[in-house]
Amino acid sequence: MQHSSDLIADEYLLELLEEPIVRLVSSTITREAKRLADNAKEVLNKGKEAIRSKLKEGGYLNTILDSSKSLKYVALDTGFTSPPVELIGGRLLIIVRSHILVGTRSKHLAQSDSVGIVKFVQDENLGKPLSKIIERKFVKEVLKLKEKGELDIDLIIIDGELFPRVPPGYLGERSSGTMSRLYREIVRLTWEILKLADDTDTALAGIVKRAYGRDLQVILNVPPRELRYFQLNDKAIATYILEPGEWIDLGCYADIAYYLDNYINMLRNEIKKCEEAGCKDLKLLTELQRSLNSRYSWIIAVMRHTDFDLLSTIRVALYKAKSPRYFMTATKVELWPSSVLSTDDLISFLASITGINGVPHPIDLVDSLCRIRRELLYITQQRLYSELAKLLGDNELALSIAGLTNPEKMRSIGFR
């Protein structure tokens, strides 16, 4: 799991001051900008060079090598309705999976394709785990094709993480229910993918767009009392301190778990001292401990649920490509190198194909291919209503199931 964004809950609660719409930008934005600036000053005060120096000393800061490799690869992404379309009888979930094949051809796999499924569900949270299962099943199929000699590829690039994100409790011995079974399936499929990737010597890369983790502070052993420093995530810090053509190696998940364990122990001692002294930071230190404990428990639970050696060696990195981009953002990736493609090779290649949006161009492409447009929502809802009316022989009953819960949202799914 990612760290809590609410380390200073009281600060947010005290600032929930509503403004009339006409004054929203001039008043509320000014206050929010000041709050963000105050938090960012902690990073500025530590100094860009001080952080870079610590990264260099630890061997975490590297230069991106020029890529001369021309790779054969598959890029894929999944999209789903979030939230699903709210119908009177339940929720209409649509999942679309898209892929492109670059640098190679196979009669067993289309050069590019978009496929999908439709499910009538009661739980709107099913979209995320189901989309991950569809994604990983496809990756497994691709690796099976390579294993049979029916597809020649060096790399598979996924829009999203390689290491499964599992909410707390879903992998416990006593956990049960639909969501637990789905998340267990994601972990099982991930293990199978890594085993096949290892057997077929195929590299994997996951492009993590929404990256809010804070592992840098833990790895660099930032003192717990410097709490404001924890308000900026890894991607924000990397965007600030990295020069174009540089990357940070955060290590593999086994390393991250090790550093988290050490940091949590240090934090535990700090909390004990704080309790004895009655210091004002006790609440914030306790919240930080809870957040890091949650992340540590999630990582360990996933690694222990299958083959520790496979999942624990997924590597995490942040890079800033040389090419000009909007905002010059850093890119976070999770990597599974092969004997042919080392971590350095993968970073070099991914940086060389990173476009103006700060992610590899093929990921931008498959993201646009699997985007669920409102025309598809409209057609799906109408077809469901039509099929139900035909099967039930009762238009009103069909409407009571497939009609929109909130008619005000008709335009959002294509009604005119």
Contacts in CASP RR format, 6 or more apart in sequence:
PFRMAT RR
TARGET T0000
AUTHOR 0000-0000-0000
METHOD contacts of the structure
MODEL  1
MQHSSDLIADEYLLELLEEPIVRLVSSTITREAKRLADNAKEVLNKGKEA
IRSKLKEGGYLNTILDSSKSLKYVALDTGFTSPPVELIGGRLLIIVRSHI
LVGTRSKHLAQSDSVGIVKFVQDENLGKPLSKIIERKFVKEVLKLKEKGE
LDIDLIIIDGELFPRVPPGYLGERSSGTMSRLYREIVRLTWEILKLADDT
DTALAGIVKRAYGRDLQVILNVPPRELRYFQLNDKAIATYILEPGEWIDL
GCYADIAYYLDNYINMLRNEIKKCEEAGCKDLKLLTELQRSLNSRYSWII
AVMRHTDFDLLSTIRVALYKAKSPRYFMTATKVELWPSSVLSTDDLISFL
ASITGINGVPHPIDLVDSLCRIRRELLYITQQRLYSELAKLLGDNELALS
IAGLTNPEKMRSIGFR
1 165 0 8 1.000
1 166 0 8 1.000
1 167 0 8 1.000
1 168 0 8 1.000
1 294 0 8 1.000
1 295 0 8 1.000
1 298 0 8 1.000
2 165 0 8 1.000
2 212 0 8 1.000
2 213 0 8 1.000
2 295 0 8 1.000
3 212 0 8 1.000
3 213 0 8 1.000
3 214 0 8 1.000
3 230 0 8 1.000
3 233 0 8 1.000
3 291 0 8 1.000
3 292 0 8 1.000
3 294 0 8 1.000
3 295 0 8 1.000
4 287 0 8 1.000
4 290 0 8 1.000
4 291 0 8 1.000
4 294 0 8 1.000
5 212 0 8 1.000
6 12 0 8 1.000
6 287 0 8 1.000
7 227 0 8 1.000
7 230 0 8 1.000
7 231 0 8 1.000
7 284 0 8 1.000
7 287 0 8 1.000
7 288 0 8 1.000
7 291 0 8 1.000
8 227 0 8 1.000
8 231 0 8 1.000
8 284 0 8 1.000
9 287 0 8 1.000
11 35 0 8 1.000
15 31 0 8 1.000
15 32 0 8 1.000
15 35 0 8 1.000
17 28 0 8 1.000
17 31 0 8 1.000
19 27 0 8 1.000
19 28 0 8 1.000
38 228 0 8 1.000
39 228 0 8 1.000
39 231 0 8 1.000
39 232 0 8 1.000
40 231 0 8 1.000
40 232 0 8 1.000
41 228 0 8 1.000
42 226 0 8 1.000
42 228 0 8 1.000
42 229 0 8 1.000
42 231 0 8 1.000
42 232 0 8 1.000
43 51 0 8 1.000
43 229 0 8 1.000
43 232 0 8 1.000
43 237 0 8 1.000
43 240 0 8 1.000
46 229 0 8 1.000
48 240 0 8 1.000
48 241 0 8 1.000
51 220 0 8 1.000
51 237 0 8 1.000
51 241 0 8 1.000
52 61 0 8 1.000
52 241 0 8 1.000
54 220 0 8 1.000
55 61 0 8 1.000
55 220 0 8 1.000
55 241 0 8 1.000
55 248 0 8 1.000
59 249 0 8 1.000
60 219 0 8 1.000
60 248 0 8 1.000
60 249 0 8 1.000
60 250 0 8 1.000
61 246 0 8 1.000
61 247 0 8 1.000
61 248 0 8 1.000
62 246 0 8 1.000
62 247 0 8 1.000
62 248 0 8 1.000
62 249 0 8 1.000
62 344 0 8 1.000
62 347 0 8 1.000
63 245 0 8 1.000
63 246 0 8 1.000
63 247 0 8 1.000
64 245 0 8 1.000
64 246 0 8 1.000
64 247 0 8 1.000
64 319 0 8 1.000
64 321 0 8 1.000
64 322 0 8 1.000
64 347 0 8 1.000
64 348 0 8 1.000
64 351 0 8 1.000
65 344 0 8 1.000
65 345 0 8 1.000
65 347 0 8 1.000
65 348 0 8 1.000
66 348 0 8 1.000
66 352 0 8 1.000
67 345 0 8 1.000
67 348 0 8 1.000
67 349 0 8 1.000
67 351 0 8 1.000
67 352 0 8 1.000
69 341 0 8 1.000
69 345 0 8 1.000
69 348 0 8 1.000
69 349 0 8 1.000
70 103 0 8 1.000
71 102 0 8 1.000
71 103 0 8 1.000
71 154 0 8 1.000
71 155 0 8 1.000
71 341 0 8 1.000
71 349 0 8 1.000
72 102 0 8 1.000
72 103 0 8 1.000
72 104 0 8 1.000
72 152 0 8 1.000
72 153 0 8 1.000
72 154 0 8 1.000
72 155 0 8 1.000
73 101 0 8 1.000
73 102 0 8 1.000
73 103 0 8 1.000
73 153 0 8 1.000
73 154 0 8 1.000
73 155 0 8 1.000
73 156 0 8 1.000
73 157 0 8 1.000
73 362 0 8 1.000
74 99 0 8 1.000
74 100 0 8 1.000
74 101 0 8 1.000
74 102 0 8 1.000
74 109 0 8 1.000
74 142 0 8 1.000
74 153 0 8 1.000
74 155 0 8 1.000
74 156 0 8 1.000
74 157 0 8 1.000
75 99 0 8 1.000
75 100 0 8 1.000
75 102 0 8 1.000
75 156 0 8 1.000
75 157 0 8 1.000
75 158 0 8 1.000
75 159 0 8 1.000
75 360 0 8 1.000
75 362 0 8 1.000
75 363 0 8 1.000
75 365 0 8 1.000
75 366 0 8 1.000
76 97 0 8 1.000
76 98 0 8 1.000
76 99 0 8 1.000
76 100 0 8 1.000
76 135 0 8 1.000
76 138 0 8 1.000
76 139 0 8 1.000
76 156 0 8 1.000
76 157 0 8 1.000
76 158 0 8 1.000
76 159 0 8 1.000
76 366 0 8 1.000
77 97 0 8 1.000
77 98 0 8 1.000
77 99 0 8 1.000
77 135 0 8 1.000
77 158 0 8 1.000
77 159 0 8 1.000
77 160 0 8 1.000
77 363 0 8 1.000
77 366 0 8 1.000
77 367 0 8 1.000
77 369 0 8 1.000
77 370 0 8 1.000
78 95 0 8 1.000
78 96 0 8 1.000
78 97 0 8 1.000
78 98 0 8 1.000
78 131 0 8 1.000
78 132 0 8 1.000
78 134 0 8 1.000
78 135 0 8 1.000
78 159 0 8 1.000
78 370 0 8 1.000
79 95 0 8 1.000
79 96 0 8 1.000
79 97 0 8 1.000
79 131 0 8 1.000
79 370 0 8 1.000
79 371 0 8 1.000
79 372 0 8 1.000
80 93 0 8 1.000
80 94 0 8 1.000
80 95 0 8 1.000
80 96 0 8 1.000
80 127 0 8 1.000
80 128 0 8 1.000
80 130 0 8 1.000
80 131 0 8 1.000
80 372 0 8 1.000
81 92 0 8 1.000
81 93 0 8 1.000
81 94 0 8 1.000
81 95 0 8 1.000
81 127 0 8 1.000
81 372 0 8 1.000
81 377 0 8 1.000
82 124 0 8 1.000
82 127 0 8 1.000
82 128 0 8 1.000
83 91 0 8 1.000
83 124 0 8 1.000
84 91 0 8 1.000
84 92 0 8 1.000
84 93 0 8 1.000
84 94 0 8 1.000
84 121 0 8 1.000
84 124 0 8 1.000
84 127 0 8 1.000
85 91 0 8 1.000
85 92 0 8 1.000
85 94 0 8 1.000
85 377 0 8 1.000
85 380 0 8 1.000
85 381 0 8 1.000
85 404 0 8 1.000
85 413 0 8 1.000
86 404 0 8 1.000
86 405 0 8 1.000
86 406 0 8 1.000
86 409 0 8 1.000
87 120 0 8 1.000
87 381 0 8 1.000
87 384 0 8 1.000
87 401 0 8 1.000
87 402 0 8 1.000
87 403 0 8 1.000
87 404 0 8 1.000
87 405 0 8 1.000
88 399 0 8 1.000
88 400 0 8 1.000
88 401 0 8 1.000
88 402 0 8 1.000
88 403 0 8 1.000
88 404 0 8 1.000
88 405 0 8 1.000
89 400 0 8 1.000
89 401 0 8 1.000
89 402 0 8 1.000
89 403 0 8 1.000
89 405 0 8 1.000
90 120 0 8 1.000
90 121 0 8 1.000
90 122 0 8 1.000
90 401 0 8 1.000
90 405 0 8 1.000
91 120 0 8 1.000
91 121 0 8 1.000
91 122 0 8 1.000
91 123 0 8 1.000
91 124 0 8 1.000
92 118 0 8 1.000
92 119 0 8 1.000
92 120 0 8 1.000
92 121 0 8 1.000
92 377 0 8 1.000
92 380 0 8 1.000
92 381 0 8 1.000
92 384 0 8 1.000
93 118 0 8 1.000
93 119 0 8 1.000
93 120 0 8 1.000
93 121 0 8 1.000
93 124 0 8 1.000
93 126 0 8 1.000
93 127 0 8 1.000
93 130 0 8 1.000
94 116 0 8 1.000
94 117 0 8 1.000
94 118 0 8 1.000
94 372 0 8 1.000
94 376 0 8 1.000
94 377 0 8 1.000
94 380 0 8 1.000
95 116 0 8 1.000
95 117 0 8 1.000
95 119 0 8 1.000
95 127 0 8 1.000
95 130 0 8 1.000
95 131 0 8 1.000
95 134 0 8 1.000
96 114 0 8 1.000
96 115 0 8 1.000
96 116 0 8 1.000
96 370 0 8 1.000
96 371 0 8 1.000
96 372 0 8 1.000
97 114 0 8 1.000
97 115 0 8 1.000
97 116 0 8 1.000
97 131 0 8 1.000
97 134 0 8 1.000
97 135 0 8 1.000
97 138 0 8 1.000
97 370 0 8 1.000
98 112 0 8 1.000
98 113 0 8 1.000
98 114 0 8 1.000
98 115 0 8 1.000
98 366 0 8 1.000
98 369 0 8 1.000
98 370 0 8 1.000
99 110 0 8 1.000
99 112 0 8 1.000
99 113 0 8 1.000
99 138 0 8 1.000
99 366 0 8 1.000
100 111 0 8 1.000
100 112 0 8 1.000
100 362 0 8 1.000
100 365 0 8 1.000
100 366 0 8 1.000
100 369 0 8 1.000
101 109 0 8 1.000
101 110 0 8 1.000
101 111 0 8 1.000
101 112 0 8 1.000
101 153 0 8 1.000
102 362 0 8 1.000
104 151 0 8 1.000
104 152 0 8 1.000
104 153 0 8 1.000
105 111 0 8 1.000
106 145 0 8 1.000
106 150 0 8 1.000
106 151 0 8 1.000
106 152 0 8 1.000
107 150 0 8 1.000
108 145 0 8 1.000
108 150 0 8 1.000
108 151 0 8 1.000
109 142 0 8 1.000
109 145 0 8 1.000
109 151 0 8 1.000
112 369 0 8 1.000
114 369 0 8 1.000
114 370 0 8 1.000
116 134 0 8 1.000
117 134 0 8 1.000
118 380 0 8 1.000
118 384 0 8 1.000
119 126 0 8 1.000
119 130 0 8 1.000
120 384 0 8 1.000
121 127 0 8 1.000
123 178 0 8 1.000
123 179 0 8 1.000
125 179 0 8 1.000
126 178 0 8 1.000
126 179 0 8 1.000
126 182 0 8 1.000
129 179 0 8 1.000
129 182 0 8 1.000
129 183 0 8 1.000
129 185 0 8 1.000
129 186 0 8 1.000
130 182 0 8 1.000
132 164 0 8 1.000
132 186 0 8 1.000
133 182 0 8 1.000
133 185 0 8 1.000
133 186 0 8 1.000
133 189 0 8 1.000
135 158 0 8 1.000
136 186 0 8 1.000
136 189 0 8 1.000
136 190 0 8 1.000
136 193 0 8 1.000
137 189 0 8 1.000
139 156 0 8 1.000
139 158 0 8 1.000
139 193 0 8 1.000
139 204 0 8 1.000
140 189 0 8 1.000
140 192 0 8 1.000
140 193 0 8 1.000
140 196 0 8 1.000
142 151 0 8 1.000
142 153 0 8 1.000
142 156 0 8 1.000
143 156 0 8 1.000
143 193 0 8 1.000
143 196 0 8 1.000
143 197 0 8 1.000
143 200 0 8 1.000
143 202 0 8 1.000
144 196 0 8 1.000
145 151 0 8 1.000
146 152 0 8 1.000
146 153 0 8 1.000
146 200 0 8 1.000
146 202 0 8 1.000
147 196 0 8 1.000
147 199 0 8 1.000
147 200 0 8 1.000
153 202 0 8 1.000
154 202 0 8 1.000
154 203 0 8 1.000
154 338 0 8 1.000
154 340 0 8 1.000
154 341 0 8 1.000
155 202 0 8 1.000
155 203 0 8 1.000
155 204 0 8 1.000
155 205 0 8 1.000
155 341 0 8 1.000
155 346 0 8 1.000
155 349 0 8 1.000
156 197 0 8 1.000
156 202 0 8 1.000
156 203 0 8 1.000
156 204 0 8 1.000
156 205 0 8 1.000
157 204 0 8 1.000
157 205 0 8 1.000
157 206 0 8 1.000
157 207 0 8 1.000
157 350 0 8 1.000
157 360 0 8 1.000
157 362 0 8 1.000
157 363 0 8 1.000
158 204 0 8 1.000
158 205 0 8 1.000
158 206 0 8 1.000
158 207 0 8 1.000
159 206 0 8 1.000
159 207 0 8 1.000
159 209 0 8 1.000
159 363 0 8 1.000
159 366 0 8 1.000
159 367 0 8 1.000
160 206 0 8 1.000
160 207 0 8 1.000
160 208 0 8 1.000
160 209 0 8 1.000
160 334 0 8 1.000
161 206 0 8 1.000
161 208 0 8 1.000
161 334 0 8 1.000
162 190 0 8 1.000
162 204 0 8 1.000
162 205 0 8 1.000
162 206 0 8 1.000
162 314 0 8 1.000
162 334 0 8 1.000
162 335 0 8 1.000
162 336 0 8 1.000
163 190 0 8 1.000
163 253 0 8 1.000
163 299 0 8 1.000
163 302 0 8 1.000
163 311 0 8 1.000
163 314 0 8 1.000
163 334 0 8 1.000
164 183 0 8 1.000
164 186 0 8 1.000
164 187 0 8 1.000
164 190 0 8 1.000
164 302 0 8 1.000
165 298 0 8 1.000
166 183 0 8 1.000
166 186 0 8 1.000
166 187 0 8 1.000
166 298 0 8 1.000
166 301 0 8 1.000
166 302 0 8 1.000
167 179 0 8 1.000
167 183 0 8 1.000
168 294 0 8 1.000
168 297 0 8 1.000
168 298 0 8 1.000
169 175 0 8 1.000
169 180 0 8 1.000
169 301 0 8 1.000
170 179 0 8 1.000
170 180 0 8 1.000
170 183 0 8 1.000
170 184 0 8 1.000
171 180 0 8 1.000
171 183 0 8 1.000
171 184 0 8 1.000
171 187 0 8 1.000
171 301 0 8 1.000
171 302 0 8 1.000
171 305 0 8 1.000
172 180 0 8 1.000
172 301 0 8 1.000
184 305 0 8 1.000
187 302 0 8 1.000
187 305 0 8 1.000
187 306 0 8 1.000
187 311 0 8 1.000
188 306 0 8 1.000
190 306 0 8 1.000
190 311 0 8 1.000
191 306 0 8 1.000
191 307 0 8 1.000
191 310 0 8 1.000
191 311 0 8 1.000
193 204 0 8 1.000
194 204 0 8 1.000
194 307 0 8 1.000
194 310 0 8 1.000
194 311 0 8 1.000
194 314 0 8 1.000
194 336 0 8 1.000
195 307 0 8 1.000
195 310 0 8 1.000
196 202 0 8 1.000
197 203 0 8 1.000
197 204 0 8 1.000
197 336 0 8 1.000
197 338 0 8 1.000
198 310 0 8 1.000
201 338 0 8 1.000
201 339 0 8 1.000
201 340 0 8 1.000
202 338 0 8 1.000
203 335 0 8 1.000
203 336 0 8 1.000
203 337 0 8 1.000
203 338 0 8 1.000
203 340 0 8 1.000
203 341 0 8 1.000
203 346 0 8 1.000
204 335 0 8 1.000
204 336 0 8 1.000
205 333 0 8 1.000
205 334 0 8 1.000
205 335 0 8 1.000
205 336 0 8 1.000
205 346 0 8 1.000
205 350 0 8 1.000
206 333 0 8 1.000
206 334 0 8 1.000
206 335 0 8 1.000
207 331 0 8 1.000
207 332 0 8 1.000
207 333 0 8 1.000
207 350 0 8 1.000
207 359 0 8 1.000
207 360 0 8 1.000
207 363 0 8 1.000
208 332 0 8 1.000
208 333 0 8 1.000
208 334 0 8 1.000
209 359 0 8 1.000
211 233 0 8 1.000
211 234 0 8 1.000
211 235 0 8 1.000
211 332 0 8 1.000
212 233 0 8 1.000
212 235 0 8 1.000
213 233 0 8 1.000
213 234 0 8 1.000
213 235 0 8 1.000
214 230 0 8 1.000
214 232 0 8 1.000
214 233 0 8 1.000
214 234 0 8 1.000
215 234 0 8 1.000
215 250 0 8 1.000
215 256 0 8 1.000
215 259 0 8 1.000
215 260 0 8 1.000
215 316 0 8 1.000
216 234 0 8 1.000
216 237 0 8 1.000
216 238 0 8 1.000
216 248 0 8 1.000
216 250 0 8 1.000
217 229 0 8 1.000
217 230 0 8 1.000
218 256 0 8 1.000
218 259 0 8 1.000
218 260 0 8 1.000
218 263 0 8 1.000
218 292 0 8 1.000
219 250 0 8 1.000
219 255 0 8 1.000
219 256 0 8 1.000
219 259 0 8 1.000
221 259 0 8 1.000
221 263 0 8 1.000
221 266 0 8 1.000
222 229 0 8 1.000
222 230 0 8 1.000
224 263 0 8 1.000
224 266 0 8 1.000
224 267 0 8 1.000
224 270 0 8 1.000
224 285 0 8 1.000
224 288 0 8 1.000
225 270 0 8 1.000
225 281 0 8 1.000
225 285 0 8 1.000
227 281 0 8 1.000
227 284 0 8 1.000
227 285 0 8 1.000
227 288 0 8 1.000
230 288 0 8 1.000
234 250 0 8 1.000
234 318 0 8 1.000
234 332 0 8 1.000
235 318 0 8 1.000
235 329 0 8 1.000
235 330 0 8 1.000
235 332 0 8 1.000
238 248 0 8 1.000
238 318 0 8 1.000
238 320 0 8 1.000
238 330 0 8 1.000
238 332 0 8 1.000
239 320 0 8 1.000
239 327 0 8 1.000
239 328 0 8 1.000
239 329 0 8 1.000
239 330 0 8 1.000
242 248 0 8 1.000
242 318 0 8 1.000
242 319 0 8 1.000
242 320 0 8 1.000
242 330 0 8 1.000
243 320 0 8 1.000
244 320 0 8 1.000
244 321 0 8 1.000
244 322 0 8 1.000
244 323 0 8 1.000
244 328 0 8 1.000
245 319 0 8 1.000
245 320 0 8 1.000
245 321 0 8 1.000
245 322 0 8 1.000
245 351 0 8 1.000
246 319 0 8 1.000
246 320 0 8 1.000
247 317 0 8 1.000
247 318 0 8 1.000
247 319 0 8 1.000
247 320 0 8 1.000
247 347 0 8 1.000
247 351 0 8 1.000
248 317 0 8 1.000
248 318 0 8 1.000
248 319 0 8 1.000
249 315 0 8 1.000
249 317 0 8 1.000
249 343 0 8 1.000
250 256 0 8 1.000
250 315 0 8 1.000
250 316 0 8 1.000
250 317 0 8 1.000
250 318 0 8 1.000
251 315 0 8 1.000
251 316 0 8 1.000
251 317 0 8 1.000
252 312 0 8 1.000
252 313 0 8 1.000
252 314 0 8 1.000
252 315 0 8 1.000
252 316 0 8 1.000
253 299 0 8 1.000
253 303 0 8 1.000
253 311 0 8 1.000
253 312 0 8 1.000
253 313 0 8 1.000
253 314 0 8 1.000
253 316 0 8 1.000
254 303 0 8 1.000
254 312 0 8 1.000
254 313 0 8 1.000
256 299 0 8 1.000
256 316 0 8 1.000
257 296 0 8 1.000
257 299 0 8 1.000
257 300 0 8 1.000
257 303 0 8 1.000
257 312 0 8 1.000
260 292 0 8 1.000
260 295 0 8 1.000
260 296 0 8 1.000
260 299 0 8 1.000
261 296 0 8 1.000
263 292 0 8 1.000
264 289 0 8 1.000
264 292 0 8 1.000
264 293 0 8 1.000
264 296 0 8 1.000
267 285 0 8 1.000
267 288 0 8 1.000
267 289 0 8 1.000
267 292 0 8 1.000
268 289 0 8 1.000
270 285 0 8 1.000
271 282 0 8 1.000
271 285 0 8 1.000
271 286 0 8 1.000
271 289 0 8 1.000
273 279 0 8 1.000
274 281 0 8 1.000
274 282 0 8 1.000
274 285 0 8 1.000
275 282 0 8 1.000
302 311 0 8 1.000
303 311 0 8 1.000
303 312 0 8 1.000
313 336 0 8 1.000
314 334 0 8 1.000
314 335 0 8 1.000
314 336 0 8 1.000
315 334 0 8 1.000
315 335 0 8 1.000
315 336 0 8 1.000
315 337 0 8 1.000
315 343 0 8 1.000
316 332 0 8 1.000
316 333 0 8 1.000
316 334 0 8 1.000
316 335 0 8 1.000
317 332 0 8 1.000
317 333 0 8 1.000
317 335 0 8 1.000
317 343 0 8 1.000
317 347 0 8 1.000
318 330 0 8 1.000
318 331 0 8 1.000
318 332 0 8 1.000
318 333 0 8 1.000
319 330 0 8 1.000
319 331 0 8 1.000
319 333 0 8 1.000
319 347 0 8 1.000
319 350 0 8 1.000
319 351 0 8 1.000
320 328 0 8 1.000
320 329 0 8 1.000
320 330 0 8 1.000
320 331 0 8 1.000
321 331 0 8 1.000
321 351 0 8 1.000
321 352 0 8 1.000
321 354 0 8 1.000
321 355 0 8 1.000
321 358 0 8 1.000
322 351 0 8 1.000
323 354 0 8 1.000
323 355 0 8 1.000
323 356 0 8 1.000
324 356 0 8 1.000
325 354 0 8 1.000
325 355 0 8 1.000
325 356 0 8 1.000
325 357 0 8 1.000
325 358 0 8 1.000
326 356 0 8 1.000
326 357 0 8 1.000
326 358 0 8 1.000
329 358 0 8 1.000
331 350 0 8 1.000
331 351 0 8 1.000
331 354 0 8 1.000
331 358 0 8 1.000
331 359 0 8 1.000
333 346 0 8 1.000
333 347 0 8 1.000
333 350 0 8 1.000
335 343 0 8 1.000
335 346 0 8 1.000
335 347 0 8 1.000
337 343 0 8 1.000
337 345 0 8 1.000
337 346 0 8 1.000
341 349 0 8 1.000
350 360 0 8 1.000
353 360 0 8 1.000
353 361 0 8 1.000
353 362 0 8 1.000
354 360 0 8 1.000
354 361 0 8 1.000
355 361 0 8 1.000
355 364 0 8 1.000
357 364 0 8 1.000
374 412 0 8 1.000
374 413 0 8 1.000
374 414 0 8 1.000
375 414 0 8 1.000
377 412 0 8 1.000
377 413 0 8 1.000
377 414 0 8 1.000
378 413 0 8 1.000
378 414 0 8 1.000
378 415 0 8 1.000
381 402 0 8 1.000
381 403 0 8 1.000
381 404 0 8 1.000
381 413 0 8 1.000
384 402 0 8 1.000
385 398 0 8 1.000
385 399 0 8 1.000
385 402 0 8 1.000
385 403 0 8 1.000
388 397 0 8 1.000
388 398 0 8 1.000
388 401 0 8 1.000
388 402 0 8 1.000
389 395 0 8 1.000
389 398 0 8 1.000
389 399 0 8 1.000
392 398 0 8 1.000
404 410 0 8 1.000
404 413 0 8 1.000
END
